[in-house]
Amino acid sequence: MAIEKLQDLKQAEKAEVADYFNGMGFDRWNRIYSDSDEVNKVQRNIRIGHQKTVEDVLSWLRQAGDLNQMSFCDAGCGVGSLCLPLAALGAGSIAASDISQAMVDETQRRAKTAGLDLSRIKFNTSDLESLQGSFHTVICLDVFIHYPQKDAEDMVRHLCSLSENKLIVSFAPYTPFLALLKSIGQLFPGPSKTTRAYTLREDGIINAAKESGFNLFRSKLNQAPFYFSKLIEFRKDK
């Protein structure tokens, strides 16, 4: 009975996240991840921090060689902040998915506006748990904020099962300082608290990947006011 109740709570929280990013959340984050001037200081800083994370990922991927020969999964693509520039760099194929249909529609719109080769991008509306397939590299940026520690570790294992070579993730890392900011409402301020936001212990994420045969290759902490994100690249054991 307790397990059923827990599953019901997870489904309710998932539905809450989907509703948020199909409505008020979509309007807010679509502005943040754009060139719009209709953002406040907090949102602008989040934009700067997230863009730095995206740029770091693209830099790491460019170092890997011929992207045209690689397949990618952008799990939780949002409005295409990563998958669109990745497509422009000539990625062989990209599976771009998000729990929000509004986000997926906006990503498709931006891809068409940018004149990208849509035959190389497969769009899908899906939660992370339902993702299937096999990809050279799986990437999940700033999505784990919606998962508590155990669920995030389970998700790392699931994403590892989809990857043939690399897993790249970013998340808000747990530190006593960030825990304090969160407790007084200064880490996730204002209406952005409409959905729950979780900080995660880095060692748990690393151990979950290691259990799946992936070892930490490199990591970086990106931060701006109101944005804290630990970026980690895991590589599969040979």
Number of C-alpha atoms within 10 A of each C-alpha: 6 7 8 9 10 11 12 12 12 14 12 12 16 17 13 15 19 21 17 17 23 17 13 14 21 21 14 16 19 19 18 22 19 14 11 10 9 11 16 9 10 16 21 22 18 20 21 17 19 24 16 16 23 19 14 15 21 17 11 14 16 13 9 10 10 13 18 12 11 16 19 25 28 23 24 25 28 29 28 25 19 21 28 21 17 22 22 13 15 16 21 16 23 24 20 27 27 27 24 25 20 21 25 24 18 16 24 21 13 16 21 12 9 12 9 17 12 14 8 15 21 13 19 19 19 18 15 18 10 9 18 12 10 17 23 16 23 26 23 21 25 19 19 24 20 18 21 15 19 13 13 22 22 16 19 25 20 19 29 28 18 19 22 16 17 24 29 24 24 26 26 24 21 16 13 9 10 16 16 12 15 16 11 11 12 14 20 19 15 10 10 16 11 14 18 14 17 20 21 21 17 17 10 15 22 18 17 21 26 19 12 16 16 23 19 17 13 12 14 13 14 19 18 16 15 17 18 22 23 20 23 22 21 23 22 18 12 6
